[in-house]
Amino acid sequence: MFPQDKRNGARHWCARMSVRVVNPDAPVIACLSLYPDRGESLPENTRLPPASTLWRLRGMAVLPPYQGQNIGTQLLRHAISHLVALNHNDNPLILWCNARTAATGFYQRNGFAIIGDRFIIDGIGPHYPMGLVAANT
């Protein structure tokens, strides 16, 4: 858990391994966390439209045995539709993240674009800032 995970407005979702029934005790196989953001943690040289309503996708993960089964995409689409429903202003709503280079294909397949220069996160490796215009109201 990161300090931003407790930020006012933060949202968290998970997918559980369960067959045909909702089971709150089933093991978590995927998760996604995001929070409203003012752009204070955007990497340098990031290109976004002015006056955007920003949400940061802080992290998402799918356990390896469940990857490639559309679970991450479904979780991401659910979160995006939630953000769209929350957007009650005329600003473009942008969901952004720092994507590991190995994950850029996943994000691009889900509508994200690279919005800045490649950079390194110490101890983790190379990343690209990526963004998705989730709604124009």
C-alpha positions as CSV (number, residue, x, y, z in Angstrom):
1,M,0.0,0.0,0.0
2,F,1.2,3.5,-0.9
3,P,0.3,6.8,0.9
4,Q,-1.7,7.9,-2.2
5,D,-4.0,4.8,-1.8
6,K,-5.6,6.6,1.2
7,R,-5.9,9.9,-0.6
8,N,-9.3,11.5,-0.5
9,G,-11.3,10.2,-3.6
10,A,-9.0,7.2,-4.2
11,R,-10.8,4.2,-5.7
12,H,-9.7,0.5,-5.6
13,W,-11.1,-2.5,-7.4
14,C,-10.2,-6.2,-7.4
15,A,-11.2,-9.3,-9.4
16,R,-11.7,-12.5,-7.4
17,M,-11.4,-16.1,-8.5
18,S,-15.0,-17.2,-8.3
19,V,-17.2,-19.3,-10.6
20,R,-20.6,-17.9,-11.4
21,V,-21.3,-16.5,-7.9
22,V,-20.1,-13.5,-6.1
23,N,-17.9,-14.8,-3.3
24,P,-16.2,-12.1,-1.1
25,D,-13.9,-14.8,0.4
26,A,-12.5,-15.9,-3.0
27,P,-8.8,-15.1,-3.6
28,V,-8.0,-11.8,-5.3
29,I,-6.5,-12.4,-8.7
30,A,-6.3,-8.8,-10.0
31,C,-6.4,-5.3,-8.6
32,L,-6.5,-1.7,-9.8
33,S,-6.0,1.6,-7.8
34,L,-6.5,5.2,-9.0
35,Y,-6.9,8.6,-7.4
36,P,-7.7,12.2,-8.4
37,D,-4.5,14.0,-9.3
38,R,-3.5,17.6,-9.9
39,G,-0.5,16.6,-12.0
40,E,2.0,17.1,-9.2
41,S,3.5,13.7,-9.9
42,L,3.5,13.8,-13.7
43,P,7.0,13.1,-15.1
44,E,8.8,16.1,-16.8
45,N,8.0,16.7,-20.5
46,T,4.5,15.2,-20.2
47,R,2.1,16.5,-22.8
48,L,-1.6,16.9,-21.7
49,P,-4.4,19.2,-22.7
50,P,-4.7,22.3,-20.5
51,A,-7.4,22.4,-17.8
52,S,-7.8,18.6,-17.8
53,T,-9.4,16.7,-15.0
54,L,-6.7,14.2,-14.1
55,W,-6.9,10.8,-12.5
56,R,-3.8,8.7,-11.9
57,L,-3.9,5.0,-12.4
58,R,-1.5,4.3,-9.6
59,G,-1.2,0.6,-10.3
60,M,-2.8,-2.5,-11.5
61,A,-1.8,-6.1,-11.6
62,V,-3.1,-9.5,-12.6
63,L,-1.6,-12.7,-11.1
64,P,0.5,-14.5,-13.8
65,P,-1.7,-17.6,-14.1
66,Y,-4.7,-15.3,-15.0
67,Q,-2.9,-12.9,-17.4
68,G,-4.0,-13.0,-21.1
69,Q,-7.6,-13.8,-20.1
70,N,-9.0,-10.2,-20.5
71,I,-9.3,-9.8,-16.7
72,G,-7.0,-6.6,-16.7
73,T,-8.9,-5.1,-19.6
74,Q,-12.3,-5.7,-17.9
75,L,-11.1,-4.2,-14.7
76,L,-9.7,-1.2,-16.5
77,R,-12.9,-0.7,-18.5
78,H,-14.9,-0.8,-15.3
79,A,-12.8,1.8,-13.6
80,I,-12.9,4.1,-16.7
81,S,-16.7,3.9,-16.9
82,H,-16.8,4.8,-13.2
83,L,-14.7,7.9,-13.8
84,V,-16.8,8.9,-16.8
85,A,-19.9,8.7,-14.5
86,L,-18.1,11.0,-12.0
87,N,-17.1,13.6,-14.5
88,H,-19.5,16.5,-14.2
89,N,-17.6,19.3,-15.8
90,D,-16.5,20.5,-19.2
91,N,-12.8,19.6,-18.8
92,P,-11.4,16.6,-20.6
93,L,-11.1,13.7,-18.2
94,I,-7.7,12.1,-18.5
95,L,-6.6,8.9,-16.8
96,W,-2.8,8.7,-16.8
97,C,-0.1,6.3,-15.5
98,N,3.6,5.5,-15.5
99,A,3.6,2.4,-17.6
100,R,6.5,-0.1,-17.5
101,T,7.9,-0.4,-21.0
102,A,6.8,-4.1,-21.1
103,A,3.1,-3.0,-20.4
104,T,2.8,-0.2,-23.0
105,G,1.2,-2.6,-25.5
106,F,-1.5,-3.5,-23.0
107,Y,-2.3,0.2,-22.4
108,Q,-2.2,1.0,-26.1
109,R,-4.7,-1.8,-26.8
110,N,-6.9,-0.1,-24.2
111,G,-6.8,3.4,-25.8
112,F,-3.8,4.9,-24.0
113,A,-1.1,6.9,-25.8
114,I,2.4,7.7,-24.8
115,I,2.3,11.3,-23.6
116,G,5.9,12.0,-22.7
117,D,9.5,10.8,-22.7
118,R,10.8,7.5,-21.5
119,F,12.2,7.7,-17.9
120,I,13.6,5.4,-15.3
121,I,12.1,4.7,-11.9
122,D,15.0,3.6,-9.6
123,G,14.8,0.0,-8.6
124,I,12.0,-0.7,-11.1
125,G,13.2,0.2,-14.6
126,P,12.1,2.1,-17.7
127,H,8.6,3.6,-18.0
128,Y,6.6,5.9,-20.2
129,P,3.9,8.3,-19.1
130,M,0.7,7.2,-20.8
131,G,-2.7,8.8,-20.9
132,L,-6.3,8.2,-22.0
133,V,-8.9,10.8,-22.7
134,A,-11.8,9.0,-20.9
135,A,-14.5,11.5,-21.5
136,N,-15.3,14.8,-23.1
137,T,-18.4,16.2,-21.5
